[in-house]
Amino acid sequence: MNDLITRRNNTIGPYSPLFYDEPLELVSAQGVWFTDIHGHKYLDGYNNVPHVGHCNERVVTALCEQARTLNVHTRYLNSRIIDYSETLLATFDDGLDRVFFGNSGSEANELALRISRQLTEATGLIVSDFSYHGTTISLAQMTTGLKTREGLAPHVRTLRIPDLDTDTRPEAEVLAATLAELDTAIASLQEAGFGVSACLFDWLFSTEGMPRLPEGLVTGIAERIRTAGGLVIADEVQSGFGRTGTHMWGYQRVGLSPDLATLGKPMGNGHPMSAVITSARVMDEFGPYNEYFNTFAGNPVSAAVGQAVLDEMAEKDLMGQAHRLGEKALTCFDDFVADHDFLRTAKGAGMFLGLDFAVDGKPAPELTRQVVEAMKSKHVIISRIGRHDSVLKVRPPLAFGPDELPLLLGALEESLREVAV
């Protein structure tokens, strides 16, 4: 392993992070299980990219069969991409009926920002003060949840997203204070001459640690952005494709109607795909001024893969399964909180679950790290999120089923007992 790490550092560099004190070397995967170089099996409780399961047979077959037949860009007619577009758009609310295709979540968010700038003739942007939306220059300049050399751009303002699980103020006071902060940010952008082009949020606020929001915050944010002339963008890379169990898209869960939605990671089950979903009105305002073309996006192979993902989700009711298993898991997480003083609260929406670690009211990232490492020693893979890395992150493929849940919960129960406070 040390030799492989040395070779890795000498090629792709030492700056791309690796999980765990002793990294895992993986050689294969199937369903929700990894196999490492030693033949050991690991239950995947973390990765949302292989949404319908690692090396899913339906997806792999669709990819191979289409790759043997035709793979070309969208300047030629082919029914594959149209069929897939119609199926995908049918999962969205009325009015979100047009799609631009891309190859990554970063590309989708970049395009959404470009569209919002052109339609509003403004550049100002509102994001969370602990978030991540991609790797392009524009996105690096608004990244607040990871280290970037670019720093926050002059045209970007941040909003602190409150968490009622940790904020002791009355809910109405938290709501009023957060919206007042947003009003100040909008005024600052306007006074500086940037105006407001958009807000960009993952409305599950995954990177932030899945905070419990005050009632009315989401609608309050959207109303203020639109009043200021901006568009509302929903980043669905983590919260979309049925992840929350109750809704296909994360923005639906919080009662929002966005102007644009961006898709990525789980869309192709590991095949590079992304999209920007919007309305005919927005496309018709953007399209005439831009010959938007993408060499690889929307090719027949990608369309076949994307269709296979949606077909697998529908046939196996993976969203419904996420809802049923998520409810069971969250009940167990609540029990864990009751049993351990270092756990502050359980968090969850479908199969995106978390446990907030705190000691004497202060975030306890070292304890969270202990549990992540302990779970790895028990051959279960999870991670951690939040401003202080103090929220356990359980976000498995949606193919994760009722046979696997007891294994994860059992390993987690044991790991929590081993925590050294």
Solvent accessible surface area in square Angstrom, and as a share of the most:
residue,aa,sasa,rsa
1,M,84,0.38
2,N,122,0.62
3,D,97,0.50
4,L,72,0.36
5,I,48,0.24
6,T,70,0.41
7,R,143,0.52
8,R,55,0.20
9,N,58,0.30
10,N,118,0.61
11,T,109,0.63
12,I,118,0.60
13,G,12,0.12
14,P,75,0.47
15,Y,196,0.75
16,S,51,0.33
17,P,123,0.78
18,L,80,0.40
19,F,108,0.45
20,Y,33,0.13
21,D,110,0.57
22,E,106,0.47
23,P,23,0.15
24,L,39,0.19
25,E,46,0.20
26,L,70,0.35
27,V,88,0.51
28,S,61,0.40
29,A,18,0.14
30,Q,115,0.51
31,G,27,0.26
32,V,7,0.04
33,W,83,0.29
34,F,21,0.09
35,T,21,0.12
36,D,6,0.03
37,I,86,0.44
38,H,133,0.59
39,G,48,0.46
40,H,87,0.39
41,K,114,0.48
42,Y,13,0.05
43,L,1,0.01
44,D,0,0.00
45,G,0,0.00
46,Y,33,0.13
47,N,37,0.19
48,N,3,0.01
49,V,50,0.29
50,P,11,0.07
51,H,1,0.00
52,V,5,0.03
53,G,1,0.01
54,H,22,0.10
55,C,72,0.43
56,N,15,0.07
57,E,126,0.56
58,R,79,0.29
59,V,9,0.05
60,V,64,0.37
61,T,53,0.31
62,A,18,0.14
63,L,57,0.28
64,C,46,0.28
65,E,99,0.45
66,Q,13,0.06
67,A,58,0.45
68,R,191,0.70
69,T,106,0.62
70,L,73,0.36
71,N,89,0.46
72,V,42,0.24
73,H,51,0.23
74,T,66,0.38
75,R,144,0.53
76,Y,136,0.52
77,L,181,0.90
78,N,42,0.22
79,S,76,0.49
80,R,88,0.32
81,I,21,0.11
82,I,91,0.46
83,D,77,0.40
84,Y,1,0.01
85,S,14,0.09
86,E,110,0.49
87,T,49,0.28
88,L,0,0.00
89,L,32,0.16
90,A,83,0.64
91,T,41,0.24
92,F,16,0.06
93,D,66,0.34
94,D,151,0.78
95,G,43,0.42
96,L,14,0.07
97,D,56,0.29
98,R,95,0.35
99,V,23,0.13
100,F,17,0.07
101,F,24,0.10
102,G,6,0.06
103,N,36,0.19
104,S,48,0.31
105,G,15,0.14
106,S,20,0.13
107,E,57,0.25
108,A,2,0.02
109,N,1,0.01
110,E,55,0.25
111,L,13,0.07
112,A,0,0.00
113,L,13,0.06
114,R,101,0.37
115,I,0,0.00
116,S,0,0.00
117,R,91,0.33
118,Q,77,0.34
119,L,36,0.18
120,T,34,0.20
121,E,162,0.73
122,A,13,0.10
123,T,49,0.29
124,G,0,0.00
125,L,7,0.03
126,I,0,0.00
127,V,0,0.00
128,S,1,0.00
129,D,33,0.17
130,F,34,0.14
131,S,4,0.03
132,Y,80,0.30
133,H,12,0.06
134,G,5,0.04
135,T,104,0.60
136,T,42,0.25
137,I,126,0.64
138,S,28,0.18
139,L,0,0.00
140,A,9,0.07
141,Q,53,0.23
142,M,1,0.00
143,T,11,0.07
144,T,36,0.21
145,G,14,0.13
146,L,105,0.52
147,K,199,0.84
148,T,46,0.27
149,R,222,0.81
150,E,90,0.40
151,G,33,0.32
152,L,86,0.43
153,A,9,0.07
154,P,100,0.63
155,H,25,0.11
156,V,3,0.02
157,R,54,0.20
158,T,39,0.23
159,L,0,0.00
160,R,123,0.45
161,I,12,0.06
162,P,12,0.08
163,D,24,0.12
164,L,22,0.11
165,D,40,0.21
166,T,57,0.33
167,D,37,0.19
168,T,136,0.79
169,R,97,0.36
170,P,88,0.55
171,E,77,0.35
172,A,77,0.60
173,E,85,0.38
174,V,0,0.00
175,L,41,0.20
176,A,62,0.48
177,A,40,0.31
178,T,7,0.04
179,L,18,0.09
180,A,53,0.41
181,E,69,0.31
182,L,0,0.00
183,D,63,0.33
184,T,94,0.55
185,A,9,0.07
186,I,14,0.07
187,A,39,0.30
188,S,36,0.23
189,L,0,0.00
190,Q,90,0.40
191,E,147,0.66
192,A,55,0.43
193,G,67,0.65
194,F,59,0.24
195,G,21,0.20
196,V,3,0.02
197,S,2,0.01
198,A,0,0.00
199,C,0,0.00
200,L,0,0.00
201,F,2,0.01
202,D,17,0.09
203,W,3,0.01
204,L,13,0.07
205,F,2,0.01
206,S,0,0.00
207,T,31,0.18
208,E,28,0.13
209,G,2,0.02
210,M,13,0.06
211,P,17,0.11
212,R,126,0.46
213,L,39,0.19
214,P,3,0.02
215,E,144,0.65
216,G,33,0.32
217,L,0,0.00
218,V,11,0.06
219,T,61,0.36
220,G,6,0.05
221,I,0,0.00
222,A,4,0.03
223,E,108,0.49
224,R,75,0.27
225,I,0,0.00
226,R,95,0.35
227,T,123,0.72
228,A,24,0.18
229,G,43,0.41
230,G,4,0.04
231,L,18,0.09
232,V,0,0.00
233,I,0,0.00
234,A,0,0.00
235,D,7,0.04
236,E,1,0.01
237,V,15,0.08
238,Q,34,0.15
239,S,0,0.00
240,G,1,0.01
241,F,1,0.00
242,G,0,0.00
243,R,3,0.01
244,T,2,0.01
245,G,5,0.05
246,T,71,0.41
247,H,65,0.29
248,M,28,0.13
249,W,0,0.00
250,G,2,0.02
251,Y,0,0.00
252,Q,39,0.17
253,R,100,0.37
254,V,34,0.20
255,G,58,0.56
256,L,11,0.06
257,S,81,0.53
258,P,10,0.06
259,D,23,0.12
260,L,0,0.00
261,A,0,0.00
262,T,0,0.00
263,L,0,0.00
264,G,1,0.01
265,K,91,0.39
266,P,3,0.02
267,M,1,0.00
268,G,1,0.01
269,N,17,0.09
270,G,52,0.50
271,H,44,0.19
272,P,87,0.55
273,M,12,0.05
274,S,1,0.00
275,A,1,0.01
276,V,1,0.00
277,I,0,0.00
278,T,0,0.00
279,S,23,0.15
280,A,26,0.21
281,R,130,0.48
282,V,1,0.00
283,M,43,0.19
284,D,93,0.48
285,E,73,0.33
286,F,1,0.00
287,G,30,0.29
288,P,101,0.63
289,Y,178,0.68
290,N,23,0.12
291,E,153,0.69
292,Y,68,0.26
293,F,68,0.29
294,N,26,0.13
295,T,73,0.43
296,F,139,0.58
297,A,6,0.05
298,G,6,0.05
299,N,14,0.07
300,P,5,0.03
301,V,8,0.05
302,S,6,0.04
303,A,1,0.00
304,A,1,0.01
305,V,0,0.00
306,G,0,0.00
307,Q,35,0.16
308,A,5,0.04
309,V,0,0.00
310,L,13,0.06
311,D,54,0.28
312,E,7,0.03
313,M,13,0.06
314,A,82,0.63
315,E,122,0.55
316,K,112,0.48
317,D,68,0.35
318,L,7,0.03
319,M,61,0.27
320,G,17,0.16
321,Q,27,0.12
322,A,1,0.01
323,H,64,0.29
324,R,124,0.45
325,L,7,0.03
326,G,4,0.04
327,E,103,0.46
328,K,124,0.52
329,A,0,0.00
330,L,55,0.28
331,T,83,0.48
332,C,42,0.25
333,F,0,0.00
334,D,76,0.40
335,D,76,0.39
336,F,15,0.06
337,V,34,0.20
338,A,89,0.69
339,D,105,0.54
340,H,30,0.13
341,D,149,0.77
342,F,17,0.07
343,L,9,0.04
344,R,77,0.28
345,T,22,0.13
346,A,18,0.14
347,K,11,0.05
348,G,24,0.23
349,A,8,0.06
350,G,12,0.12
351,M,3,0.01
352,F,0,0.00
353,L,1,0.01
354,G,0,0.00
355,L,0,0.00
356,D,4,0.02
357,F,0,0.00
358,A,7,0.06
359,V,55,0.31
360,D,136,0.71
361,G,55,0.53
362,K,144,0.61
363,P,47,0.30
364,A,12,0.10
365,P,50,0.31
366,E,88,0.40
367,L,12,0.06
368,T,0,0.00
369,R,75,0.27
370,Q,44,0.20
371,V,0,0.00
372,V,15,0.08
373,E,37,0.16
374,A,18,0.14
375,M,0,0.00
376,K,26,0.11
377,S,80,0.52
378,K,56,0.24
379,H,62,0.28
380,V,7,0.04
381,I,8,0.04
382,I,3,0.02
383,S,13,0.08
384,R,67,0.24
385,I,16,0.08
386,G,5,0.05
387,R,76,0.28
388,H,93,0.42
389,D,60,0.31
390,S,5,0.03
391,V,10,0.06
392,L,0,0.00
393,K,15,0.07
394,V,1,0.00
395,R,11,0.04
396,P,0,0.00
397,P,0,0.00
398,L,1,0.01
399,A,32,0.25
400,F,1,0.01
401,G,6,0.06
402,P,80,0.51
403,D,115,0.60
404,E,29,0.13
405,L,9,0.05
406,P,82,0.52
407,L,92,0.46
408,L,2,0.01
409,L,23,0.11
410,G,29,0.28
411,A,11,0.08
412,L,0,0.00
413,E,69,0.31
414,E,84,0.37
415,S,1,0.01
416,L,2,0.01
417,R,159,0.58
418,E,102,0.46
419,V,19,0.11
420,A,71,0.55
421,V,124,0.71
